[in-house]
Each structure stands twice: as C-alpha cells, then as structure tokens.
Amino acid sequence: MKVFISQPMNGRSNRAIREERQPVIDQYEKDGWEVIDSVLDMGPASAIKYLAKSIELMDDADRVVMMNGWAKSRGCRIEHEIAVNYGREVVYL
C-alpha cells in the first residue's frame, strides 16, 4: 500500500518540509506502507508544474494524508479535491 502526503509547501525549504513530515513517514513505514516522496526539487519551475508533478505522484497512492494547514494551501486544496473525486482514501491530521 502506498501513501501520499499533502502539506503546505509554498515559501518553505525542502528541509523544513521533510522535518515536519518525518514523524508521519516513520509511522506509516512502521506499519508497512510505502511513502511516496513528493518533496520535489525541480529547480525554477512554476507552481502549476510542481502541482502537476505532485498530482502525477498521487495517482499511485492508495491513501492521501492531509497535513495540518492543508485547507489554507491552494495546492493542497486542489490535491484534496482530486483525491476525493478519484476515490482515494483521505486521512486528516
């Protein structure tokens, strides 16, 4: 089983993002899940390109975890809408 983590990323370093999600990753891996690495480093790219790649990765997920603050993030709200409408199990932290 694969899990995708959706969390606000705009204006944050990849290091800060990874640190925030690590406890969630640890728990899922402990329970035997594969965590899809969605912390992207595509260099200078538009927000839409990052979101498109994120959605592509989410396509392989059985579950989508919405991290705290997701409802205030445009990208997370879009990921949520897609997850719900395409039948992914959604978990809220």
C-alpha positions in Angstrom: 0.0 0.0 0.0 1.2 3.5 -0.9 0.6 6.8 0.9 0.9 10.3 -0.4 1.4 13.2 2.0 -0.2 16.6 1.1 1.1 19.5 3.1 1.6 23.3 2.6 5.0 23.9 1.0 4.9 27.4 -0.5 7.7 29.5 0.8 9.2 26.7 2.9 12.6 24.9 2.4 12.6 21.3 1.5 14.5 20.6 4.7 11.7 22.2 6.8 9.0 20.3 4.9 10.9 17.0 5.3 11.4 17.6 9.1 7.7 18.3 9.5 6.5 15.1 7.7 9.1 12.7 9.1 7.0 11.6 12.1 4.2 10.7 9.7 6.6 8.9 7.4 8.0 7.0 10.3 4.6 5.8 11.5 3.5 4.7 8.0 6.7 2.9 7.3 6.5 1.2 10.6 3.0 0.0 9.6 4.4 -1.4 6.3 3.3 1.4 4.0 5.4 2.8 1.2 5.5 6.6 1.4 5.6 8.4 -1.9 8.3 11.1 -1.9 6.5 14.2 -3.0 9.1 16.8 -1.9 10.2 17.9 -5.3 13.3 19.8 -6.3 12.7 20.7 -9.9 14.6 23.9 -9.8 13.0 27.1 -11.1 9.5 25.9 -12.2 6.0 27.3 -11.9 3.7 26.4 -9.2 1.5 24.7 -11.8 4.4 22.4 -12.9 5.0 21.5 -9.2 1.4 20.8 -8.7 1.1 18.7 -11.9 4.0 16.5 -10.8 2.5 16.2 -7.4 -0.8 15.0 -8.8 1.1 12.6 -11.0 2.7 11.1 -8.0 -0.6 11.0 -6.1 -2.1 8.8 -8.8 -0.1 5.8 -7.4 -1.4 6.4 -3.8 -4.0 4.3 -2.0 -4.3 6.9 0.7 -3.7 10.6 0.9 -2.7 12.2 4.2 -3.7 15.8 4.6 -1.2 17.5 7.0 -2.2 20.4 9.2 -2.8 23.6 7.4 -3.9 21.9 4.1 -7.2 23.9 3.9 -5.3 27.2 3.7 -3.0 26.0 0.9 -4.2 26.3 -2.7 -2.2 23.3 -3.9 -3.3 21.1 -1.0 -7.0 22.1 -1.6 -6.6 21.0 -5.3 -4.9 17.8 -4.3 -7.7 17.1 -1.8 -10.4 17.7 -4.4 -8.7 15.3 -6.8 -8.2 12.7 -4.1 -11.8 12.8 -3.1 -13.2 12.8 -6.6 -11.0 10.0 -7.8 -11.7 7.7 -4.9 -8.6 7.9 -2.8 -8.9 7.3 0.9 -8.2 10.6 2.6 -6.9 10.9 6.2 -6.7 14.3 8.0 -4.1 15.1 10.6 
